[in-house]
Amino acid sequence: QVQLVESGGGLVQAGGSLRLTCAASDTILKFNAMGWFRQAPGKERELVARIGTGSFTSYVDSVKGRFTISRDFSKNTLYLQMNSLKPEDTAVYYCAATIHTIWDYWGQGTQVTVSS
């Protein structure tokens, strides 16, 4: 069973930056794709960014141009660089991974709070 552990969340002012890290307990080469989700209070969990085969990336429209997803196979780590943060980015951010099509593995989440 692969464990995913997020870190890097915190409190930041609007316009600031944070980098989230997701460390996997096993090789991330086995995953077809990895992604970052977020869930704000009273809202459904949404897929924010995804990286898949051939390092193809996709983003939800609200973060395009501000967030960048990347991974380091040598460190079995997934990253989310978040710039120009807005109060509406406030949420719990989760790392997830899929071997086929279902998101099989999830981290415990890290809180990101953006103050105005």
QUIMO-V20740 format. One record per residue. N is the residue number from 1. RES is the residue in one small letter. PSI is psi in radians with two decimals (999 if undefined). Layout:
n: {N | N}
res: {RES | RES}
psi: {PSI | PSI}
This chain:
n: {1 | 2 | 3 | 4 | 5 | 6 | 7 | 8 | 9 | 10 | 11 | 12 | 13 | 14 | 15 | 16 | 17 | 18 | 19 | 20 | 21 | 22 | 23 | 24 | 25 | 26 | 27 | 28 | 29 | 30 | 31 | 32 | 33 | 34 | 35 | 36 | 37 | 38 | 39 | 40 | 41 | 42 | 43 | 44 | 45 | 46 | 47 | 48 | 49 | 50 | 51 | 52 | 53 | 54 | 55 | 56 | 57 | 58 | 59 | 60 | 61 | 62 | 63 | 64 | 65 | 66 | 67 | 68 | 69 | 70 | 71 | 72 | 73 | 74 | 75 | 76 | 77 | 78 | 79 | 80 | 81 | 82 | 83 | 84 | 85 | 86 | 87 | 88 | 89 | 90 | 91 | 92 | 93 | 94 | 95 | 96 | 97 | 98 | 99 | 100 | 101 | 102 | 103 | 104 | 105 | 106 | 107 | 108 | 109 | 110 | 111 | 112 | 113 | 114 | 115 | 116}
res: {q | v | q | l | v | e | s | g | g | g | l | v | q | a | g | g | s | l | r | l | t | c | a | a | s | d | t | i | l | k | f | n | a | m | g | w | f | r | q | a | p | g | k | e | r | e | l | v | a | r | i | g | t | g | s | f | t | s | y | v | d | s | v | k | g | r | f | t | i | s | r | d | f | s | k | n | t | l | y | l | q | m | n | s | l | k | p | e | d | t | a | v | y | y | c | a | a | t | i | h | t | i | w | d | y | w | g | q | g | t | q | v | t | v | s | s}
psi: {2.13 | 2.36 | 2.39 | 2.24 | 2.04 | 2.69 | 2.94 | -0.09 | 3.01 | -2.90 | 2.26 | 2.64 | 2.71 | 2.40 | -0.20 | -3.06 | 2.66 | 2.65 | 2.09 | 2.52 | 2.44 | 1.92 | 2.24 | 2.56 | -0.09 | 3.05 | 2.37 | 0.01 | -0.42 | -0.25 | 2.35 | -0.62 | 2.76 | 2.72 | 2.92 | 2.22 | 2.85 | 2.68 | 2.06 | 2.75 | 2.26 | 0.07 | 2.81 | 2.71 | 2.37 | 2.59 | 2.08 | -0.77 | 2.57 | 2.47 | 2.28 | -2.70 | 2.35 | 0.31 | 0.46 | 2.30 | 2.66 | 2.67 | 2.63 | 2.58 | -0.62 | -0.26 | -0.05 | 2.33 | -0.17 | -0.62 | 2.57 | 2.19 | 2.46 | 2.96 | 2.71 | 1.86 | -0.56 | -0.43 | 0.01 | 0.83 | 2.47 | 2.51 | 2.73 | 1.88 | 2.14 | 2.02 | 2.86 | 0.85 | 2.54 | 2.72 | -0.56 | -0.09 | -0.11 | 2.19 | 3.00 | 2.22 | 2.32 | 2.45 | 2.49 | 2.76 | 2.58 | 2.43 | -0.65 | -1.55 | -0.39 | 2.48 | 1.74 | -0.61 | 2.46 | 2.56 | 3.14 | -0.23 | 2.62 | 2.37 | 2.30 | 2.17 | 2.16 | 2.07 | 2.58 | 999}
